[in-house]
Amino acid sequence: MLRPGGILSALVLSAVLGTVGAQAQDNGPIKVGFLTVKSGALAAGGRQMEEGLKLCVDQHDGKMAGRKIDVITADTAGQPAVTKTKTQELVERDNVDVLIGPLAAFEALAIDDYIRKVKVPIISPSAAAEDLTQRKPNPWFVRAVGTSAQAHHPLGEYAAKDLGYKKIAIIADDFAFGHEIASGFQRVFKDNGGEIVQKLWPPLNTADYGSYITQIDPDVDAVFAAFAGGNGIKFLGQYRNYGMTKPVLGSMTTVDEGILKNMGDEALGVISAGWYSAGIDTPTNQAFVKAVRKAYGSDPGYYTVGAYMACQFLNNALEQVHGDVSDKQAFMKALRNVNIDKSPYGPVKIDDYGQPIMDIEIRKVEKKDGRLQNTVIKTYPAVSQFWTYDPKKFLAGPVYSRDYDGGGEKK
């Protein structure tokens, strides 16, 4: 039986041990679940995501806010069902504190309900399923890159106003990413007096685009091509082989730096839009490009910078909460409060929906110093996911989809 003094001593000892235990837990590694793709049509993007994340972690010497970063990688194979299974394993078996990924929009949609249920913060480095930061915002989701349409609203205006195009044909991957890109471009192009005369939807795993290329209306001023992964390589090569001469406008990923290195003269002159280009001439970006070239021998692109910036978002948020991720609500609030003055793609701040407001670059493929690159020819500063539209009116309108036929309306 403990004497009164012994009871007091035991209570003090218990409190001390509890404090030590809490400190040990707080100083333990932060577990980051990383959802990537290692096989299939999207594997090239997955590999670049891995490179971007590794570079960022290495630049921080494997620690953020004084705590070790433990990255646990899962291969989703670009399959929604697998993505869901791998996410559950990371959360329930590996007890991760935060997720980075997945790559594709349909993968993000597949785990949306689960993320809401388990309340684990997730930072998207690529998956641009737009409604996660629009009509059905997920409170545990923040995106480190643009939405599918965010870069292509400005391109629609540029095509009509600066290039003077009147009629355009669209060819795009037949999945959510392609649908949303095409819809955003179409909407603004039509608002500025242009006409979309046709839309062609090849499946994501198309090997031969010949049957689609031969359908393109010969009277269009240009073709807008929206492809992911390595599909831009196949399309542009086959487009040239078929003797097509109409100018090509591209989505950010059609001529992304990650695949541009595998292209030839067929890519020259392609005008695209994106929140990133290796050609952005700022000290921050040029240091980033130099680091990627040194580590991996190529220029960074969409997927590389997306994962790199997701990691920088993580670091920024961890600094805000002093490395304490035990309060998930506070940690998520910090992720929604990320504000970075200097990044490879310029200043970044988050809107009320968890989506970055960012500069959008109009880019043209040119050959410089023996390599193809996306030269910046115009910048649209601080572009919102809603472009110049009123957010309430935007969200009250139809969702960007395969069947979207909007545009031509008053803003």
URWO-V634254 format. One record per backbone hydrogen bond with DSSP energy under -1.0 kcal/mol. NH is the residue of the N-H (numbers start at 1). CO is the residue of the C=O. Records with the same first field share a line. If there is no record, write none. Layout:
BEGIN
NH->CO + CO
END
This chain:
BEGIN
7->3
8->4
9->5
10->6
11->7
12->8
13->9
14->10
15->11
16->12
17->13
18->14
19->15
20->16
21->17
22->18
23->19
24->20
25->21
26->22
27->23
28->25
30->68
32->70
33->98
34->72
35->100
36->74
43->40
46->42
47->43
48->44
49->45
50->46
51->47
52->48
53->49
54->50
55->51
56->52
57->53
58->54
59->55
60->56
61->58
62->57
63->60
64->67
67->64
69->62
70->30
72->32
74->34
76->36
79->76
83->79
84->80
85->81
86->82
87->83
88->84
89->85
90->86
91->87
92->88
93->89
94->89
96->90
97->31
98->31
99->121
100->33
101->123
108->104
109->105
110->106
111->107
115->111
116->112
117->113
118->114
119->115
122->140
123->99
124->142
127->102
132->129
133->130
134->131
136->131
138->132
141->138
142->122
143->354
144->124
153->149
156->152
157->153
158->154
159->155
160->156
161->157
162->158
163->158
165->159
168->195
169->222
170->198
171->224
172->200
173->226
174->202
175->173
179->175
180->176
181->177
182->178
183->179
184->180
185->181
186->182
187->183
188->184
189->185
190->186
191->187
192->188
193->190
194->189
195->166
197->168
200->170
206->203
213->209
214->210
215->212
216->213
220->217
221->167
222->167
223->247
224->169
225->249
226->171
231->228
234->230
235->231
236->232
237->233
238->234
239->235
240->236
241->237
242->238
243->240
244->239
249->223
250->271
251->225
259->256
260->256
262->259
263->260
267->264
268->265
269->365
270->267
271->248
272->363
274->361
280->277
282->280
286->282
287->283
288->284
289->285
290->286
291->287
292->288
293->289
294->290
295->291
296->292
297->293
305->301
306->302
307->303
308->304
309->305
310->306
311->307
312->308
313->309
314->310
315->311
316->312
317->313
318->314
319->315
320->316
321->317
323->318
324->321
328->326
331->327
332->328
333->329
334->330
335->331
336->332
340->348
346->343
348->340
349->357
351->355
354->351
357->349
358->383
360->380
361->274
362->378
363->272
364->375
365->270
366->373
368->371
371->368
373->366
375->364 + 373
377->362
378->362
380->360
383->358
387->384
389->386
394->390
395->391
396->392
397->394
404->401
END
